[in-house]
Amino acid sequence: MTATPLTSSRLSTLLALSVVPSILKECGITKPDEIHAFYQSKLYNMLSQDKTGLWHLSPVTLADMYRSECTTGQFETPEEQS
């Protein structure tokens, strides 16, 4: 079985339907201005770039990274587990 490449279109769909809603739920984000702030974040910018591979992290990890960005202005990217 051959793996399907992750194109920009597929990544956008994955983010919109699964990853972002899970992060928002984990963070308790429901208000439009909070959602807008998330989409303007450094984390979302990196998350939307397939080469970073952040999209494969769990929603809990991504939510922790976003909370860190909100409180400190930065976040650490976890080392990839083997």
SULLINMO-V461696 format. One record per residue. N is the residue number from 1. RES is the residue in one letter. PHI is phi in degrees with one decimal (999 if undefined). PSI is psi as a letter, one per 30 degrees, with the letter a starting at -180 (* if undefined). D_FIRST is the distance of its C-alpha to the first C-alpha in Angstrom with 1 decimal. Layout:
n={N	N}
res={RES	RES}
phi={PHI	PHI}
psi={PSI	PSI}
d_first={D_FIRST	D_FIRST}
//
This chain:
n={1	2	3	4	5	6	7	8	9	10	11	12	13	14	15	16	17	18	19	20	21	22	23	24	25	26	27	28	29	30	31	32	33	34	35	36	37	38	39	40	41	42	43	44	45	46	47	48	49	50	51	52	53	54	55	56	57	58	59	60	61	62	63	64	65	66	67	68	69	70	71	72	73	74	75	76	77	78	79	80	81	82}
res={M	T	A	T	P	L	T	S	S	R	L	S	T	L	L	A	L	S	V	V	P	S	I	L	K	E	C	G	I	T	K	P	D	E	I	H	A	F	Y	Q	S	K	L	Y	N	M	L	S	Q	D	K	T	G	L	W	H	L	S	P	V	T	L	A	D	M	Y	R	S	E	C	T	T	G	Q	F	E	T	P	E	E	Q	S}
phi={999	-96.9	-72.0	-81.9	-64.6	-88.3	-83.9	-58.2	-64.8	-66.2	-64.5	-58.7	-65.5	-59.2	-64.0	-67.9	-93.3	-130.2	-67.8	-62.6	-57.6	-67.7	-65.2	-59.9	-64.0	-60.5	-87.9	71.6	-87.7	-133.6	-80.5	-54.1	-68.9	-70.3	-64.2	-59.5	-60.5	-61.2	-66.3	-95.2	-75.5	-62.9	-60.0	-62.1	-56.8	-70.9	-60.7	-81.2	-102.0	-58.6	-67.6	-73.9	71.7	-63.6	-59.5	-85.0	-74.1	-69.5	-58.5	-64.0	-63.1	-64.3	-63.9	-61.5	-63.8	-67.9	-58.6	-61.8	-60.8	-67.3	-90.9	-115.8	86.7	-150.5	-149.6	-102.7	-88.7	-63.3	-68.3	-68.9	-85.1	-102.0}
psi={k	k	k	k	k	j	l	e	e	e	e	e	e	e	e	e	f	e	e	e	e	e	e	e	e	e	f	g	k	f	k	e	e	e	e	e	e	e	f	f	l	e	e	e	e	e	e	f	j	e	f	f	g	f	f	f	l	l	e	e	e	e	e	e	e	e	e	e	e	e	e	f	g	l	l	k	k	k	k	k	k	*}
d_first={0.0	3.8	6.6	9.4	12.5	15.5	18.2	21.8	21.6	18.6	20.5	23.6	22.2	20.8	24.2	26.3	24.7	23.8	24.9	28.3	29.6	28.7	30.6	33.5	33.7	33.7	36.4	38.4	38.4	39.5	42.2	41.5	43.1	41.0	37.8	39.0	39.8	36.3	34.9	37.5	36.6	35.4	32.5	31.2	31.7	29.5	27.0	26.5	25.6	21.9	22.8	24.7	21.8	24.3	22.3	20.3	23.6	25.0	27.5	30.2	29.7	29.7	32.7	34.5	33.9	35.3	38.3	39.0	38.9	41.3	43.7	43.7	42.2	39.4	36.5	34.6	30.9	29.6	28.2	24.5	23.9	22.0}
//
